Amino acid sequence: MSTPFVQQPNLTAIALGYKNAQFIADQVSPRTPVGANNFKWTEFEAKDTFTIPNTLVGRKSRPNEVEFGATERTDSVVDWGLEDPIPNADIEEARNNPAIDPQGRATMKLSELLALSREKRVADMVMSAGNYNHTETLSGTDKWNDAGSNLIEQISDALDTPLVRPNSLILGQQEATAMRRNASLVKAFNGSTGDVGMVPWEFIRQLFEIENIMVGASRYNTANKGQDMSLSRLWSGGASLLYINPIAGLRDDVTFSLTAEHGERVAATREDGDIGLRGGVRVRVGESVKEVLVAKEAGYYFNAVL
């Protein structure tokens, strides 16, 4: 019978404190705590919320009843976790060298991969036209890296299209570079004196009156185990305008996406006699979360911007 995993406060602190500046999933799909594995959330629908009902009330009559355009959903969090086996030889060596912490290092590596997995899940959700009520596929001179592209007109019209005006722009690194070099934006920044250069993000944010610009720069290996590494960008192919409410709850709040989180990320260890010749310790890092798409109406997606 195997030894059970024991949660380690010092390793849990490392797992909780881990942050990768290139990852934007927690900003795009903010975490919100739930009290159990199963939870309920509200999927937003637009049609009834914006229909004006008859509000006139007679002297002795009841006010008209309304049902808001939302559907209650039931879901459950999913456990995500990874392990790293550490031979006892590494642990013994660390006892004589305080600068070496094999369990802490393993916790960091596992936290990185766990966060990368979540980053891909959120990127796949955001960079998918099927998750929006409003989409546009660019072609020809409309593409952002074309000299004839009027990016200012595209973004301005898109911001005015959803019933909930987006407050955030999400795009990949290559798309971000093309946007900052777009001739229409460069001319607006330079006062029509030139169309070559790089536009500052602050100018773009103020021009379109959006609160946040998030650039996903992370990559992942698409090759199968044993094959040569083949890196691809997680956030690529399009650009999204989203309404993101960082303090929204799962019930009755409008935002593009939220992540239900049961408990916090944890790190635990257990002894394992089957590691190498002299046994060792297994480090496990995991979390229980579920990303949900709350409102398709709270966004606009540009497909194939390059």
Beta strands, then each sheet from edge to edge (+ up, - down):
strand 1: 6-7
strand 2: 31-33
strand 3: 38-44
strand 4: 70-76
strand 5: 78-87
strand 6: 135-137
strand 7: 168-172
strand 8: 212-216
strand 9: 219-221
strand 10: 231-233
strand 11: 238-242
strand 12: 257-261
strand 13: 266-272
strand 14: 280-293
strand 15: 299-303
sheet 1: 1+ 13- 14+ 5-
sheet 2: 1+ 13- 14+ 12- 2-
sheet 3: 3+ 4-
sheet 4: 6+ 15+ 11- 7+ 8+
sheet 5: 9+ 10-
end
